[in-house]
């Protein structure tokens, strides 16, 4: 292991720039028509399948119904994985199309992230904001693809195993500081806002 050096991930540097995060959050929310006092919920799943040709997204949740059940004070944006944008059903009128914008910017704008097995949890964890794991197919996914670490190592907040549990999970979403600290330490320990500088220094 002495030949491996954890230098970080350059694209995460922006999450440590508090002024940039605040500015980006305001810009995206203004573009989407989301006010400061509304809770913006972002659903950003990964894909199922073996690659781009077979990719599909779990569509077990009716995000229009979730938006209506959450009621005033909440807005929902859905950002499908790029592999599945073309073959997913149309989004309901009350749901924001989260494909508008760069992924880092969209994450900065969100108050709550709902995802499944997407790596977006790592960037979002740097913001220390609530994450809801929506995993109706957890058993099948674990059997077919599995994880680098046990699933509960990635969990920092509520877990919804069915669409019926989503609204309650979102409403009650909070950061468990112990779980969050453990997850960030295990997976993001080399991220400190200086990854680009460190990598350039090592290379040149």
N, C-alpha and C positions, 0 to 999 in steps of 0.2 A: 504493500500500500504506500510505500514511501515514494513511488513514482507517480502517484495520483495527488494532485493538488486542487483543492476546492477554491476556485477563483471567483465564483459567483456567476450571475446571469445578467448581462448588460440591460436587457429589457425591463428588469425589475428596479433599476436605479430610480426611475421616475416616481415610484411609490414612496420614496423617502424624501422627496421634495414637497414639503407641505404646501408651499405656495402654488406649485404647479397642480397638485391634487385638487386644491380648493378652486383654482381657476378653471380647470378642466371639468370638474363637477358642475360648476355653475353654467359653463358653456353648453354642455350636453343637455342638462336639464332645461335650459332655456329653449334649446332647439326642439326638444321633445314636448315642451309645454307642461313641464312638471314643476310645481311650485316648491319653495323651500320647506314648507310645512307639510308636504306630502311625503309619504314613505314610498320610495321607489324600489320595487322588487324585481330583480333580474333573474330570469330562468335561462341558464346557459349550460345545456347538456353537451356531453360528447356524443359520438355516434356508436351504433351497434353494427356489427359486421366485420369483415376482414380487410376493408379498404374502401377507396372511393367508389368503386363500381358496385359494391354490395352494401354501402352505408345506408343506415336508416336511423331515425330518432324515435325514442319511446314517446308515443303520443297518447298515453293513457290519461293525461290530465286535460280537462277542458279549461283553458286559461281564461276564456271569457267568463265562465261561471266562477272561477276562482276570484277574478277581479270584482265581479258583482257581489260575491259573498264577503270579500274583504271590506267592501263598502267605501264610503267617502274617507279621504285621508290616505288611501293607498292607490298606487298606480303600478301596473305590471308591464314589463317589457320581456319579450322572448327573443333570444338570440340563438338560432339553431347553429349547429356545427356547419362550417362551409361545405362539407361533403353532402349535406342533406338539405340545403336551402332550396334547391330546384325541385325536390320531390316531396316536400312537406305540404300539408294542407294550408289553405289560406288562414291567416290569423283573424280572429274576431275584431270588429271595429274598435272595441274598447281597449284592445291590447296594442302596445307600442311595438313596432318592428325594430328590435334591437340590432339588426344588421347594419343600421345607419351609424357608422363610426368605427374607429379602431378599438380593438378589444380592451386595451389598457384604459382608454378613455371611458368606455362604457362601464367598466368595473369601478372606476373612480366615481362615477355618477350614482352608483347604486347604494342603497342603504342595507339591503338584504340580498344575498346571493342564494338562489336555489339551483342546485346542480346535482349531478349523479356521480360520475367517475371522471369528471373533467379536471385537467391540471389547473384550471382557473382558480381552484381553491387555494393554491399556493400564493398567487399574486394577491388575491383578495384577503388572505390571512394577514398580509403585511399591513393592511388597513385596519386590522383589528375590528372588523365589522361582522355581524352575525351571518352564519352559513347554515342553510337547511339542506340536508342530504335527502333528495327525493329518489328512492331506489326501489321501485316496485318489483324489479327483476333481479334483485340482489343475489338470490340463490342461483339463478341461471347464469348470471354474469360471473359469479365466483367460480362456478363449475367449468365455464367455458374459457374464461380469460384470466381470472384471478387478479391478485394485486402484488405489488412488490413488498408491502407490509400488510399485516392484518387490517381489515377494513376499519376497525374501531380506532386505529392510529390516525386516521384522517378526519375523524369526527370531532367537531368543536362546538356543536350545537344540536338542535333537534334532528331526528331522523324520521322521515315519513315513508312508510312502506306501501302506502296506497294513496290514490288521489283524494280519498275521503279525509285523510289526515292532514292534507296540505294547508288548508286555511288556518287551522288551529296551530300548526307548526310555525307558520309565518307570523301569525299574530304574537305568538309567545317566543319568537326567536331572540335569543340573547347569546352573548359570547360567554362560554365557560372559560374563565381565565386560566384555569389549571390545564385543561385540555388544549386550549389555544397555545399556551406557552410550550407545552410538550410537542405539539405538532410543528410549530415554527422552529423550535430547537432541532428537531429531528430532520426536517426536510429543507429548512431555509436558513440554516446556521451560517452559511457563507454569504448571505445577502445583507448588505449594509448600506447600499446607496453608492458604493465605490467600485462595483464590479468592472465597469468599463475601464476605469483608470488602472485597475490592477491587471487586467488582461493585456491592455496596451503596454504597460510597463514590462510585463513578463515576455511579451512577444518581441518588443523592439529594444 
